[in-house]
Amino acid sequence: MAAMAARALLCVAAALCPSLAAPRYRPDWASLDARPLPAWFDRAKVGVFVHWGVFSVPAWGSEWFWWHWQGQHDAAYERFVRRRFPPGTTYAEFAPHFTAYDFQPRQWAQLFQRAGARYVVLTTKHHEGFTNWGSPVSWNWNSVDTGPHRDLVGELGEALRESNLRYGLYHSLMEWFHPLYLADKQNGFKTQSFVLKKTMPELYDLVLKYKPDLIWSDGDWEAPDSYWNSTSFLAWLYNDSPVKDTVVVNDRWGRGCSCHHGGFYNCADKFRPGTLPDHKWEMCSSLDRLSWGYRSNMSLHEVMDEMSMIEELVQTVSLGGNYLLNVGPTKEGVIVPIFQERLLALGRWLETNGEAIYESQPWRVQMENTTDTVWYTSKGPVVFAIFLLWPLDSVLHLSSPIPCPGTQVSSAAAATGAYPKRVKVVEVGPRDGLQNEKNVVPTPVKINLINMLSETGLQVIEATSFVSPKWVPQMADHTEVMQGINKLPGISYPVLTPNLKGFQAAVAAGAKEVSIFGAASEKFTQKNINCSIEESLERFEEVMKAAKEVNIPVRGYVSCVLGCPYEGKISAAKVAEVSKKMYSMGCYEISLGDTIGVGTPGSMKEMLTVVMKEVPVGALAVHCHDTYGQALANILVALQMGVSVVDASVAGLGGCPYAQGASGNVATEDLVYMLNGLGIHTGVDLQKLMDTGTFICNALNRKTNSKGTMAEKILVTGGAGYIGSHCVLELLQAGYVPVVIDNFHNAIRGSEELPESLRRVQEIVHRPVLFQELDITDEAALQELFRKHQFSAVMHFAGLKAVGESVQKPLEYYRVNLTGTIQLLETMKAHGVRNIVFSSSATVYGDPKYLPLDENHPVGGCTNPYGKSKFFIEEMIRDLCKAERDWNAILLRYFNPIGAHESGMIGEDPQGIPNNLMPYVAQVAVGRREFLSVFGNDYKTDDGTGVRDYIHVVDLAKGHIAALKKLKENCGCKIYNLGTGTGYSVLQMVHAMEKASGREIKYRITARREGDVASCYADPALAERELGWKAAFGLDKMCEDLWRWQLQNPTGFSKN
């Protein structure tokens, strides 16, 4: 008690005695570097970085857009500007388009809080010089004077502090093209006009106005700290500023300062020290691996995945750092869904495991990898062990902690996902597949097969086998194959060599990698290679010695790991024994083969658990046959246990000559399809792979074993458009394989040659979309498409569709819509495809004679070439079905599709003038249009405005799926209306959109348009009775989803 009292008196004395007051810091690094870092920063651990500015307008390449374009004259950037903007465009002209229309700071703050962040850093000014507040020395080049006309720095700061988040301000000391900076630079930084008139006034203004918790300096590297007056500013900041006791700063205050002077160290972007530093540091990383600012040309694979975030976070905190994760909002102020999803995933992990992160300290050992990698953090006597891969036996082996009496283990958390991020697929079809096929394939066909596989993105293709033609006649042409194929850079073409003689022949033929083939079964070894296991290993020693002499890598196979046709179940210990011997010989990888396909997930797990004790998991692969349909399930187990290399055979070729009824290898197509769905990267183009499978199966005159290839394929014409893309999504979710063709007339091109709409469909369903750029008027291309695929039906959307344009260009509409459909029907007929769903239009009814319109209403009274073309196509299809009774067709009529997928990732993006009312309404709501013109308010309706039929696009897509199923009933030609059965007036739609958006939609009443009718809506009762389909979504849902799409995609799918 006395000691405690003494300490209390000492604290009081320190508070009252001037000589013990807080020291004043001198404007030199020795003094400034001695300042203790405010404790909140080290406790926080997790922050969010936000890069936002005028660079968000072009939104292409990176936030360094201006520099690459006009500083470096990068050809790619110059080409982008020429293609996207008028001649003579300047960077300053982008600023008015930096609107921040949808910037809602409280929503940002809530998102960052849910992400687990304890502080947020916003770019107040990047190197372009545009300030996100009303800087008094950045006239007309700030967010108050132009663009948003808002104080973005102030608004976000207020919202963050309401959410109890610390606020940091990023500020670039330099500006690329500021005349004063360029003049100082020209003078060798001996003058300071820019610093005194621009940099320092802005820094002082930011501190006094917003009182930040953190100043994140950047743009310092060209000049020394003496030029920037850094030490003088920091001395004021630490001594006299309103945040002197709480503010923290980084280390970018002049050339040579980084990693040496300042508060915490950044050292470099994405800096990762290998060992525990002796100074507090921060790692800044970005969800977009290629940019800090938002890029509209960003691809999904360029976005950091959940596992990568967690790995970076855990490693950073274990080594004493803070983790600052960056997002780049759009020019409208939207944080795109993929970034939101990643942030929320991080937040969920921290919600469970945050105790090991927040307020933690590095432990005496930061990481160990004696068995599985584990990272440590600590809090006082508590040590946290964070595993990046969960141990296979679920037993945590920790070598560093030394327990003492009373030590308890209360919990442990694994920082791992279920599967590896990347899987290497080893294609074994040309060897293991073809050598077990009854038909001998001609050499040119084999060469063509391997060359086609080389174009798919596969990294390893096992080309052939150098065995005696007496035993395997299918591989007798091994030398001709090896010398005939095109060996592409980056692809390995290993060959099987059973003995030294085979190895020597393989090397002579140009082989650069070989495989040896053993087994875990004595009887199988005797039958297969006519020797014992031990004798086979002795033969392999000769091969290994020869391979080492010429520096050729060797891969090892162990067959019968889960069962033998002669011995039955094989001991996992025996598999481990043989695997260990082959690995010890020098095989860089051991492929474990379920040769007769009898394994189950349970037996796979049991076997791998034993083998992994003898051979590192990184040196293992699995090779599964699919006799009992268990191959993919067995592979999943292997992936969960850490295996990341899988053998497979295109089209599921192969078998086992020693096992009656054993089927071929798992089909590479099915493996890649599954891995794509799991978000696991393979680098393989599934469409090219399926084409290759079709090629070899045609050559063998056999059916494929690929379940994916055998799945029902539906051709979707015009499938990149608004309705088509939603139908493609529904087809995928219903288990079909849609093959989409589109000519980009009404679609935006995305990355990897896919339409942007379909690229996003892939993101939503985690499945690949098969797409080909094709115009249905191209007869040769259409014929080739049908030769390549076996379609069961066609869903036809392709055609021109703008009513007003059709009046101006009638011949073009008749040529494209009618000729294209005739070409499609003739091609279908030539290839035996007799089922079609035609997406027609209710415009074929013309002026309504009664309401609601049913399918018996007279048709043909169309008032424009678009409607007439739909009517003529209907008549063609009806006549065809009458003349040829084996045809089945369903004609779907509807009025106005609206809404969007609930994710907000796909929706209506009309190219040119919209055809329907709701895109106009949404554009007024978002601010792209000043007002809406309402044509007439003197109709005989409830509010005097015209009444029309509207349907949610997802309901419409589901109606197309129901029609597709109806075709299986050999229904002949059927016609159905799709709609809600309710008409809504223009003003009802306006008010519904106001409710959904929370914004006033201004409109003006104008004169009626010629030809408009008061009311027009359909009766969908027949579709409900015969298709079992009924619209599920009402007007509110239509508008809510439309608004979500509009908010998240203010410029649609376009890149501007």
N, C-alpha and C positions, 0 to 999 in steps of 0.2 A: 504493500500500500504506500509506503514511504517513497519507494522508487517511482511509482506511478505519479505521485504528487510532484516529485522533482521534475519529471518530464513535462507535466502540465505547466509548472511555473516557467520552465525554459521556453515553452511555446508562447506564453504570454509575454515574456521579456522580449522575444524576437519580434513580436507584433508591435511593441511600444518603443523599442529602441531604434532610432534612425540609423545607427551604424550597422544594424543587422537587416536593413530593408533590402528588397530585391535589387541586385546589381544593375547598373546601366551598361548596356552593351556598346562597345566601340564599333565604328564602321570598318572593321577589319575581320578577316576570317578567323583568326585565332580567338577573338572574343565571341563572334557570332556562332562559331561551331561549338562553343562551350555551353550554349543555352540548352537546358534539358528539353527534350521533346514533350509537349503536353501529353498526358497519359491517355487521353481519350482515343488518340489515333492508334496506338498499339493495341488497345482493347477492342477496337472496332473490327479489325481484320478484313471486312468485306465491304467493297464499295462498287458503285456503278458509275461509269464514265459515259458522257453524252457528247458526241461530236455532231454539231448542228450549225449550219450557216448557209451562205449563198451557194456553196458547193453542193448542197442538197438539191439544187434546182436541176443542173445537168444530170446529177446523180449517175455518173458513169465513170468507171475507172477507179477513182479514189477521191478523197478530200483535197488532194493536190492537183485537181483538175486544171485550174488556171495556170499553174506553173508548167505542167506537162504540155498544155496547149500553146501558151504564148511565151513561156519562159524557155522551154526546151524545143518547141515546135515539133513535138512528137507527131509522127505521121498518122498514127491511129486516132489521136485526139483531134487533129485537124480534119481528118476524114469524117469523124463523128459529127463535128460541128457543121461541116458542109452539108451533110445529109439531113440533119435535124433542124437547122436554124437558117434563117434568111441570110443572104450574103451581107457581109459587113457587120454581123452581130458582134457586140462587145460583151465582155464578162459583166460589166456594170448593168447591162440590160437584163441579166438574170435576176437582179435584186427584187424588182417588183413582183416576181413570181414566187419569191420566198414568202409565202402568205401566212403560214402558221394558222390557216383557217381552223384546223381541227385540234390545235394544241390545247389540251385540257390539263393544266399543271397538277391538279389534285388527283386525276387519274394516273398520271405519271408517278406521283409520289406514292400512291397506293400500290402500284405495280412494283416499284423499287423496294418498298417495304416488304411486300410478299416475297420478293426475290431474296430476302435475307440481308439486304444491304444496310449498313449502319451510316454510310455517308455517300453523297452523290457529288460528282464533279461535272460542271457544265462548261462547255467552251463559250467564254464571253467574247473571244475574238481569236480566229485562227490566222494563219499567215496571209490570208487574203485581205485582212484589215477590216472587214465588216464586223461591227460590234452588235451584240445582241442586247444592248441597252442604249439609251440615248447619250452616248459619249459626247461631251461638250467639244471634243477636238476631232470628231469624225463626222464632219458635216455632210448630210445627205448620204452617208454611207453607214447607216445604223438602222436598227430595227424599229425605231420610233419615227424616224423621218421617212422611211420607205419600206416596202414589203409589208410586214405584219402591222406596222404602226402600233406596236405593243412593246412594253418593257419585258422582254422574255426572261432576263436575268432576275428581275424583281419578282415576277409572278411565280416562277419556279421556287425561288427562295422562300417565299411566303408559304407555299404549299408544303414544301419539305419540312419546314419548322413546325407546321401544324401536325405533321406526322412524326415529330421527334427524330428527324434525320439531320445529320450534320451536312453543311453545305460548303462545297469547294468550288472555286472558280479557276478554270483554266484560262491562261492569258498568254498569247504569243508576244514576245518582246519585239520581234521584227515583223515587217510587212514586205512581201516580195517586191512590189512595184511602187511603193510610196516614194515620191520624188525626194523627200528629205533623207530617207534611208539610203536611197541609191547614191545621193550626193555624199553622205557620210562614208559610204562604202568606197566610193571613188577616191575619197581623201584618206583612205587607209584607216578609217575610224579614228582619225585625230580630231575631227569635229564631232559635235554631239547635237546638232540641230534636231534630229529626229527624236532622240531620247528626251531632250528638254521640252520639246513642244508636243510630243505625242505619247511616248511610252510612259514616262513618269506621271504626267497629268492623269492618264487613264488608270494607272495602278492606284494612285492616291484616291481617285474618284471611286473606284470599285470598293476599296476598303472602307472609306467613310460612308458610302451610301448603303452598302449591303452587309457589312460586317461579317465577312466570310470566316468559316472555321479553317479553311485550307486555301492556299494559293498554289496552283499547279502551273509553274512557269515553263515556257517552251520557246523555241525559236531563237535561242541564244548562241548557237554554235559558231556563227561566223565572226563574232567580235568578242574581245575579252570583257571580263566583268567590270573593268574600269570604265569602258565605254558605256555600259548600261547603267552605271551608278548603282549597281546592285547592293553593295555593302551599305551605302548611305540609306537606301530605301529600307533594307532589312533592319538596320539599327533603329530607324523611326518606327518600323512595324513592331519590333520587340520592346521598345522603350515607351512610346507615346501614343500608339494607335489605340482605337477603342477595342481591339481584339488582342492586345499585347500578351495577355496571359493564356490565351486559348488557341491562337492561330498556329498552324503548322505549314511548312513550305517544303518544296522538293529541292532538287540539286541543279536545276538548269538555269544558271544565272550568269553564264558567260563561258567562253571557250576554255576548256580545262577544268571547269567546276564539277561537271558530272561525275558522280561517284567519289567526289573528294570534299565538296563543301556544300553547305545548306542544311536543311532539316533532315528529312528522310531521303534515301537515295533511290532514284529510278535507274540510274546508270545508262540504260538503253531501253528502247521499246521492247517489251516482252522479255526483259532481262530475267535470267534464271541462274543464280549462283550454284555451283556444284557442291559447295559446303556451306556451313553456317557462317554468315558474315558477322563481323564485329560491330556493325552499324545497322540501325533500323532501315528497312528497305521496302519497296513496293513493286510488285509486278503488275504492269498494265497490259491487258490482253483484250482482244476484240472478238466478238461473236462471228463477225465476218472476217475470215482469216486473211483476206486480201485488202481490206480497207477499214478505215475508222469511220468515215462518213457513209451514209446510205448509198448503195448502188442498185439501180434497177436491173442491172445485168448480172446480179449475184445469183449463183446457182446453189442448189441445196447442198451439194457436196462441199461447197466452200464455207458452209456455216459450221461452226464448232458444235460437236454433238455433246450430249449430256455427260458421257463418261470423260471426255477431254476436259470439260470444265471442272469436274470434281477432281480429276488428277492434278490439274494446275493449282486448284485451291489448296488441296491437301499438302502437296509438295511445298508450296509457297509458305503456308502457315507453319509447317513443321520446321522450316528453315528460318523462321522469325519474321517473315514478310507479311505484308498486306496484299490482298488480291483485288485489283480494280478492273472490272469487266465492262467493256465498252459496247454500246449500241449506237446506231446512227439512225435518227428519225427521218421521215420523209420531209419534203419542203412544206407539207401541210401540217406537220407536227404529229404524224402517226408513227408509232412504234409498231412495225409490221408483225403479223401474227407469229412468224417463226422465231423472232427475237423474244416476243412475249412468252412463247412456250418454253424456250430455253431458260429464261430468267425464272419462270415459275418452277421449272424442274429443279433448278439450283435451290430455290427457296424450300421446296419440299424436302430435299436432302438435308438442308440445314435445320429444318424444323425437327428432324429426327436426330441429327448428329451434331447440332450446333454446339453442344456442351464441350465437344472436343476442339472447337474452333475459336469461338468468341472468348476473349480475355485469357486465352491460353498462352503458354510460354514454350519455347523450344526445350526439349528434354536433353539430358546429357548425350543421348544417342538419338539422332534424328531419323535414321533409316537403317534397316537391315534387310538383307535378301539371302540369308543363309538357306531358307526354304522358299517361302513366298514373300514378295516384297511387302514390307510393312513400314508405315511412317508413324512417328511418335510425336505427341504433344503432351503438355503437362499443366496442372494447376496445383501448386503446392505439393502435397504428398500423392496426389492422384496422377496416374500416367494413363494416357489414352493411346491405344494401338489401333491404327487405321489400316486395314488390309485393302490393297488395290485389286487383289484376286483372292476370292474366298478359298481356303484350303479344301482340297478334294474330299478329305475325310472329315471335314467340319471340325477338326481339332486344330487349335491355334498354337503353333510352335514359336515361342518367343525366346530368343537366346539372350537378349540384352537385359531384360528385367531380372534382377536377382531377388527372389522373394525372401521375406523375413517373417518371423512369427506374427500372425495377425494379418498378413497380406490377403486381400480378397479381390477376386475378379468379379465385377458386378455386371458388366455388359461388354459387348464388342460389336462394332459396326463395320460392315464391309462397304468400301467405296467403289463397288464394281457393278457393271451392268451384267445382264445375263449372257451376252454373247460378245465375241471379238468384234472390233470395228471393221476389220478387213479379213477376207478369206481368200487364200490362193487356191484356185481350182486347177487341178492337174487333169488334163484331158487325155484319157487312155483309149478312146474309141478306135483310132487307127491301128493300135496294137492289140490291146486286150479285147476290144470289141470285135474287130474283123477276124482275128485268129480263131474266134469261137463261133463264127457264122459259117453255115454249111456252104454257102455259095462263095466261090473264090472271086474276089473283085479284081478287075483288070488294073494293071499298074497305073495307067493314066487317070483312072477314077480315084485311086488312092492318093495320087499326087494332088489332084484337084480338091479332094476332101481336106487334106492337110492345109493346102493354100487357103481354102475358104475358112477353115478354123483359125488360121493366122490372122484373118481380117476381123475376127470377132472381139479381140481384146484379151484373149486367153494368154497367159504368160508361159505356160508349160504345155506342150503337146507331145505325148509319147508317140513317136513316129512309126516304129516297126520293131521287129525282134530278130536278132541274129542267131537263130537256132537252125538246126538241121532241117532242110526241106522234107526229110523223111518223116520227121515227127510233126512238123507244122507246115504243111504245104502252102497254107494261106500266106505265109511270110517269106516264101522263096524269093521274092523280088526285092528283098530288103536293100540291097545295094542300089538298084535302080531308083527306088523310092527316095533314099537319102540324097542321091545325087540329082534328083529331078525336082525336088521341092524348092520353093522360094523361102530361104531362111531369113526372116525379118529381124532387124535389130531389136533386142530386148526380149526376144522369145527364145526359150530353151526347147530343143527337140531331142530329148533323151531316147535311148533305145535299150531294149532288154538284151542282156548278154549272159547266158547261163554258165559260161566257162571261159577260159583264157583264149581258146580258139575263136569263140564268138566275139570276145572283146577285141582281138586283133583285127578281125574282119570289119568290125564296126568302126574302129579308128581309121582303117584304110579307106572306108567309105565316107569319112568326114564327120563322124560323130564327135560331139564335144561334151557329152554327158551320157552315162550309162546307168542301167539299173541291174541289180541282181535279185534273184527270186528264190526265197526259201519258204519254209512252212513250219508250223508248230505241231504237225502230225507226222509221225514216222511212216505210217502206211501211205499217206498222201504223197510224201516225199518220194517213196519208192515207186509209186505209180506214175508220178509226174516227171521226175528227173532221174529215176532208176538208181537211187543211192540212198543212204541213210542221212539223217539230219547232220550228223557229225561230219560225214564225208562231203556233204554239200557245202558246209562251212569251210572245209579245207580247200575245196575248189575256189570258193569265193576269196580266200586269202591270196591265191595267185592273181585273181582279177584285181584285187585291191592294191597289191604291190605294183602291178603293171600300171594301174591308173595313177598312182601317186608319182610314178616316174615321169609321166607325161602331163601331170597336173590336170587330170580329168576327174570331176566330181562323180561320186557314186551314190545312188539312192538304193535303199534296200526294201524289199517286199517281204512280209511275213504273211502267208496265207493260212486259211483255216483257223483264224483266231477265235471264232465263236462256234465252230462246229466243223466236223469232218464227215464226208460221206462214208468213211470206213470205220472211224473210231467213235463217232458221235460227238458228245461234248468234249471240248478241249480244256485242259487245266489252264487257268490264267497264269499260274506260275510258270508253266512251260512256254507260254507266249512271251512272258517277261524274260525268261532265260535266253530264248533265241534272239529276241529283239536286242537285249543287252549285248550279246556277242557280236551281232552285226553292227551295232552302233560303236562298239569298242574297236572293231576293225577299221572304222573310219567312214562309215556311211553317214552322210550329213543329215539324212532323214530316213525314218522308218515308216513305211506305209503298212498299216494293219488291215488285212483283208478278211472280210466276212465272205469267203469264197462261194459258199452255197446259199447265202442269204437266209440263214436260220436265226440270226441274232434278234434280240429284243432290246429295248432301252435298258432293261435291268441287267441283262448279261453284258451289254456294252459298258455300262458304268462299272460293273464288277471287274471286267477285264482291264479297262483303262486305269482303274485305281491301283491295280497291282503293277501294271507295266510302268506307270509314271514314277514309281519308286526306283526304277532301274534306268529309265531313259527320260531326259527332260521333255516336258510337254511341248516345248518349242521345236523339238526334233521329231514330232510324231504327226502322222497323217492317218486318215481313215479311208477305207476303200470298201464300199458296201454294195452288195448285190441285193436285188429287190424281190426275191422269190416269194416271200410272205407279205410283201407290202410294208415292210418295217424300215426300209432304208433311210428315208428322210427322218423318221423318228429317232433312229439310232444316231444319225448325223447330228441332230439337235442336241442329244445328250453329250456327244463328243465336243461340240462347240461350247456348251455350258461348262464343260470341264477344262476348257482352255485350248483345245485343239483348234488350229486355224488353217489347216491344209486339208483339202478334201479331193479325192479322186472321183471322177465321173466319166461317163461315156456318152457321146452325142447320140441321141435317139434311143438311149438305153441298150446299145448294141452289146452283144456278148452272151456269156453263159458260163457253164462249167462242164467240160466233156466227161468229167468223172462223177457227176452227180445228176441222176435222173430228175428232170423237172426243174433244175436250178435255172433261174432266169438271169438276164443280163445285169450289167452294172446299173446303178441308179442313173437316170437320164440327166445329162448336164443341164438341159433346158429346165427340168423340174427343180434341180438344185439351185440354179441361178434365180429362178422365179421365187423360190422360198427365201433365199438370202436377200433379194431385193425387197421383199415384203417385210423383212426384219430390219431393213435399213442398213444391212451389212454390205460394204463396198466390195465388188469383185472386179470392176472394170470391164465386164463382159457385156456386149451388145446382144440382148436376148433375141431381138428380131433376126439378126444375122445368124445367130446360133440355131434358131428354129429353121431358117432357110437351109442351113447346112444339113440339119437332120433330115429335112424333106428330100434334099438332093441324094444323100446316101441311101435312104430307104427306097427311093425310086430306082436307084442302081441295083439294089439287092432284091427288088420286087417283093418288098415286105412292108408291113405296117410298122409305124414307130411304136416304141414302148414309152414314149414321153406322154405322161398324163396331160401336161400342159398343152402339148401340140394336138392331142386328141380331143381336148376340150372344145366345146361348140364355138366355132368362130363366126362372128357376125361382122359383115362389112358395114361400116357406118360412113356414108358419103356426106361430106360437109360437116364432119364431126368435130371440128374445132370451133364452130360457132356457138352462139348462146344456148340454144336448145340442145344442139348436138353434143356439146361438152358435158352437159348435165346428164344426158342419156348414156354417154360413155362411162361416166362415174357409176350410174346405176347398173349398167351392164356388168362392170367389174365386180360390184358388190353382190350381184346376183349369180356370180360364178361363170359368166360368159367370158370369152376372149374377143373383145372388140378389136377389129383392124380398121383404123381410121384413115381416110383419104381426105385431103383438102388442098385447095389451090391458093390459100391465103388471101383470097379476094376480100373476105370479111373477118380476117383473123390476124393477130399480131404474132410475129415470129419471136419465139423465146430462145433459150439457150439450147445447145446440142441439136439444132435443126427442128426441134419440136415447136408447135404453136405454144404460146405462153399459157393458154387455157389448159392444154393437155399436160404441160409440165406441172401445173398446179394440181391437176387431177391426180397425177402420180404422187405428189406430196400428201394429198388428202388420204388416199387409199393405200399408200405404200406398196403399190404394184406398178409394173411397167405398162406403158401404153404403146401398142404397136402402131406406128404411124408412117405414112408415105405421102410425100408431096405429089399430088396427081390431080389432073383435071379430067372429069369424066368424059369430056369431048375428045380426049386423046385415046383413040381406039387401040393403038399398039400397047400403050402403057396399061390400059385396063385389061387387055387380054393377058399380058404378062402377070398382072396381079392375080388374076383368077387361076392361072397356071401354078402360081406359087402357093396359094392357100386353098384349102377346101372349106368353103363357106356353107353354112347351113341356111343362112338367110341374109337379107340385105335390109338395112334401115336407111331410108333415102331422105336426106335433107338438102343435098347439094343443089344450088341454083341461085339466081339473082332474086332479090326479095323486096326491093324498095318500090312502093306503090307509085310515088311521084316520079321516080326515075324511069319506071316502066312506061309511063305516058310519053316521056321524052325520047326513049330509046326502045320502041316496041320490037323492032327486028332483033336487036341484041337479046332481049328477054325471050323471044320465041326461039331463037337459035340456041341459046345456052340451056334454057329450061327444057324445051321440047327435044331438041336434038340430043342433048346430054342424056336425058332419060331414055330415049330410044336406044342410044348406044349402050347404056347400062343394061336394059332389058335384053337386048340381043346377045350381049356378053354373058349374062346370066343363063340364058337359054343354051348357048353353045357349051357351057360348062356344067349343065345339069342342075343349076340352082333355081328353084321354082318358088321360093318364099320371099315375100317382100312386105315391109311395113313402109307405107308412104306417108310422110308428114305433110299433109295437105293444109287447107285453110278454110275457115268458115266464110271467107269472101266468095266462095263458089255459090253461096245462096243468093247473092245479090241483095236487092231491096227486100226486106222481110214482108211476107204476105200475112204472117201471124207470128205471135210470140207465146212461149219461147219456141225457137226453131228446133224441129226434130229432123231426123234423118230422111223423112218423107217429104220435107219441104222441097219445092221445085228448085232446081239448080240451073246455072248457065247464064243468069242475068248479071254477069260480072261487068263492072264499070271501068276496068283498067286491064292492061296487058298482063300485069302480074297475076291478078285473079283469074284471068282467062287461061293463062298458062297452067295454073293449078287445075282448073276444070278440064282442060284438054288432056293433061296427064292422067287424071282420074278416068276419063273416058278411054284412053289407051289401055290402061291396066284392066278396066272392066271388060273391054272387048277381048283382050288377051286371055283372061280367065274363062270367058265364054267359049272361045275357040279351042283352048287347050286345057282340058279339065284337070291336069295335074298341077296347075298353078294355084297358089294360095296367096291372097293379098288382103291387107287391111289398110283402109284409107282413113286417116285420122284428121278430123276437122276441129279447129279451135280458133279463138279470136286473139286475145292479147295475153301472152305469157309475161309475167313480171316476177319480181323477187330474185333470189339468188340462193346458192348453197349456204347453209347455216354457218359454215366456217368463215364466210366472207371472202374466200379466196377465188371463187369463180362467180361470174355474173354477166350481165349484159353490158357489152362495150361496143355500141354501134359505131361503125366506121362511116363518117359522114353524117348526114341529117338523120336523126332518129325517126323510125317509122311509127312508133307507139307513143302514147301520152306520157307514161311514167318516167322514161329517161329525161324528158323535159322538166317534169316536176322535181325529180331528184337534183337536177342541175341547178334549179332555182334555189333549192334548199341548201345546197353546198356553196352557193355563191358564184357559180360559173355563169348563170344567167340572171338578169336583173328582175325579170318577171315572167309570168306564164300568160300566154294569150289563150283565152277561153272563147271558142267560136260559138257564140249564140247563147242566150239565156232565156229564150222565149219558146222553147220546146214544151210540149205537153207532158212534162215530167214533174216530179215532186219539187225540184228546185229550178226547173227551167233549162238545165244543161243536159247535154246528150248522155244517154245511158249505154254502156257497153259491158261486154262479158270479159272478165279477167280470170286468169288461172295462175297459180304458183308454178314456176318452172319445174320444181321438183315433183309436184303432182303430175305435171305433164310428162316428165321423163318416166315416171312410174307407169303412166298410162301406155307409153310406148313399150315398156317391158311386158305389161299385161297383154298387149296386142301380139308381141312376139311369141308368147306362150300359146296364144289362141291359134296361131298358125299350125301348131302340131296336131290340131284336130282335123286337118284337111278341110278347112272351113270354106274354101272357095274365095270369093271376093266379098268382103264385109266392109261396111262403113259405120263409123262411130263418131259421135260428138264428144269432145272432152272439155269440160268446164265445170263451174260451180253450180250452174243453174240459176245464178243470181246476177242481175245487172246492177252496175254501180255508176252513178253519175260522175261527171268530171269534178264537181265540187266535193262529192263524197271522197273521191280519190285524193284531192288536195288536202282535205281535213284529216284523212287517215295518215297521210305523209307528214303533216304537221305534228300529229300525235307521236308518230314514230321518231321523228327527228328532234322534236322539241324546238323547232324553228318556224317562224312565220314564213309562209310561201305567198309572195305577192303575185296577184294576177290582175289581168285587165280583160273586161268583156269586150269582144269585138264582134263583127258581123258573122253570120253563119257562113260556113264554107259550102260551096255548091256541091250537091250530091250527098251531103251528110243527112242521115235520118235521125229521128228522135231517139229510138231505142233499138237495140239489137243484142240479143243474148240467146244462148242455146240450151237445149234440154239434154242432159247427159244420162238420162235414165237407162237407155239401151246399153251403154257401156257398163253401168253398174250391174245390170242383169246378166249380160253375156260375158263380160270380161272380168267381173268381180272387182271392178275398179271404182273408186269414188274419191273425189278431191278431199284431202284431209285438212288443208290449210285455208283459213279465212283471210279477210282483208287485212286485219292487223298484222298477222304473220307475214303476209306478202310484203307489206311496207317496212316492217322491222328488218327483214332480211335484205330488202333492197337498200335500206339506209346503211346497214352494216357494210354491205359491199361498197357503197358509194364513199363512206368514210374511210375505209381501209384502202380504197383504190380510186382516189379522186380523179386520176387521169386514166382510169381503166387499166388495160393490160399494157399500155404503151410505156415506153422508157422515159418519157418526159412528163 
